[in-house]
Amino acid sequence: MKKPLYFHILFTLLVFFTLPLSAQNDAPRKWTDTTGTKSFVGTYISYADGLVTIDQGSRTIKFPIERLNKKDQQWLRAQRDRESNKEQGPRSVFDSLQFGDTQRDVLAKLKESQIVISNVGNGIFDGLTGIDEKFKTKNAIGDLQCFLYFKWLAGDDPALGKIKVLAGLELRSDSVPKEQYSSVLQNSWNEMVKLFGIIYGEPLSQATYPEVYLVEQSGGIINTHRWQIPGANIKLGPAYNYRTKSYYLHVIISKN
């Protein structure tokens, strides 16, 4: 069976989404065995040499990773990769981007990116031209690719004077008609939830995929999943474009 495309970009993303480990370790999470019938709650301590160590409050337990289901095993291996990269430099919020990067820094970093592609020319910032929609994910997630949008704040630089710095990001998927809301869009939503769950761990809040009429009646956006990491909030869900009467997925990465 062919693996979903998120597996092909997962390990590249993990290199760049090098988040502070406290975002993953501090909160207890639910662990489930390979049968899916037994589970328990505990806080991750370590994973090494095939053995997982979990703190249950009153006791600490250690057992082989093979006793856990596939989702928990994926989470542990991703956590191990994050720990192996903990000595890297400043933490990024998307790819190698950091809040506070100037527009020119953002453009330079994205042109070197391994997970997005660009059709932006070298003179894109001449005249303060924007770069929304000019970068997209190199691989589709599910059946859809995602485009990048940027939020800027005014800043000051001793050498450059007045500048704009990165204050937020949004990923928007390709749009689909209503007929594909419960098929193509939902499939991509499933893959995106899996991908971000592996990268960020258990969400602070989560909900099932909403019925199409709920998205239309909710003001055009329903955030089904939310993660919080030091310095940033991440929200994910389906959205509705009233002008084009089409549907898409969005991910908002904002400063907290």
C-alpha positions, 0 to 999 in steps of 0.5 A: 500500500502506498503511504500517504504523502505526509510520511514523505515530508514528515522527517524534513518537517521535523528538522525545521519544526524544532520546538522546545521539548517542554511543549511535548513533555510537560502534559500527561497524554493518553497511551494505548496498546497495540490492540486498542482496547487498553489505555492509560494516562502518563507523562513521557520521560524518555525513549531509548534503546527500544524502551519507553519510560512513563511517569504515572504520578505514583510510579514510573513504568518502563516497557518496550515500544512494541506494546504501544499502538502505531500512533503512539510509536510514531509520536515517540520516534518523532519525540526522539528526533526532536531531542536529538536536535535540541542543541540546534539554534533558535526555534522556528515556527515554520520551516526555518522562519522565526517570528521577527524575521524581516521580509527580506529574511523570509524571502531568502529563507523560503527560497532555500527551503526544502519543503516549499517551492516558489515562483517569486522573482528576485525583485519581489520586494521592490515597491513592497510587493507582497508574497502571499500565495507565491509559496506553496508546499512542495508535496501535497497533503492528502490531495491538496497543496497548501499556500503560504500567507504572511502577517507583518508588523512594523519594526525598526532596524538601526541600519534599514530604518522602518521595516516589516517583521514576521508576526504570523503565518497561515497555510491555506489548501487548494479550494474544492467545490461543495461536492468534494467537501466530504471526500477530497477536503476531508481526506486532506484534513485527516492527513493534516491532523496526523502530520501536525499531531506527530509534529506537535503532539496531543492538541489542547483541543480537538473536534470531529470534521464538521458538517458542511452547513456548520462551516457556512453558518459559523462565519466561514471558519471552524478550528477543529484542532488547537496546539500551543507551544512556547511563543506560538498558537496553532489552529487547524480546520476547514473554512468557507470562501463566501465569494467563490462558494468553495471550501479549503483547509487553513492552519493559523500560526500566531504569536501568543 
